[in-house]
């Protein structure tokens, strides 16, 4: 598990060279860590031809290369491309597209134009009638039933604006409801993961016993800074293994921090056969050792 990631954001004047468009669409971000792909779900916030801003149910590290798949509204094919993580602030992150094709850029522009056309303010029947000097039902600008008195245009303008504002309020309410519902689903998923990792171990299992149950092992990456400093040795860690055999928490017991972080980054991908207590899968605690040598 990557630790110590620092948040880098931009607080100065805007450096955007292309306009961004608000869009709330489901998306998946795939990041490769220790040779194994990890998919993080989320929802987009805005998009442009250069990148995308999103709320994700997981943490990314600035500078990481990731894969993106986003399903824009009313677009048949998902947008799939590579990107670089430019900033991470809690659950929100900014991603810069890498290698976006001309066809994909054109698809984003076409989607933006269509979205603007569908949500733009077209003239209402009342406003169109005012431009022509007629009533909405086709009558002339003067009425013949009361001596030819003209209907006040100012009143008709206010009626048109009131209808427009009501429509905008309804549309905004529906958009907020959809966004809030999607975000509640993400928060529920995160909460379930936290509950699973917070379960107390039911047994302390010897390291040699758990080693026989290990079915997937990922070797740690020797950090370059540790090589330069000639750091080596064995890192011991206390870990908690969940009912499904995955490592849900870990704590290094010794060694330099740079080696402990590398060991934890590898251990998060280890997988065990579930340890059983009275025939049922159980949450257990054990100790593992990871060796670093040149």
Buried (B, 14 or more C-beta within 10 A) or exposed (E): BBEEBEEBEEEEEEEEEEEBBEBBBEBBBBBEBBEEEBEBBBBBBBBBBBBBBBBBBBBBBBEBEBBBBBBBEEBEEBBEBBBBBBBBEEBBBBBBBEEBEEEBBEBBBEBBEBBEEEEEEEEBEBBEBBEEEBBBEEEEEBEEEEEEEEBEEEEBEEEBEEBBEEEEEEEEEEEEEEBEEBBEEBEEEEEEEEEBBEBEBBEEBEEEEBEEBBEEEBEBBBBEEBEEEEBBBEBBBBBBBBBEBBBBBBEBEEBBEBBBBBBBBBBBBBBBEBBEEEEEBBBBBBBBEBEBEE
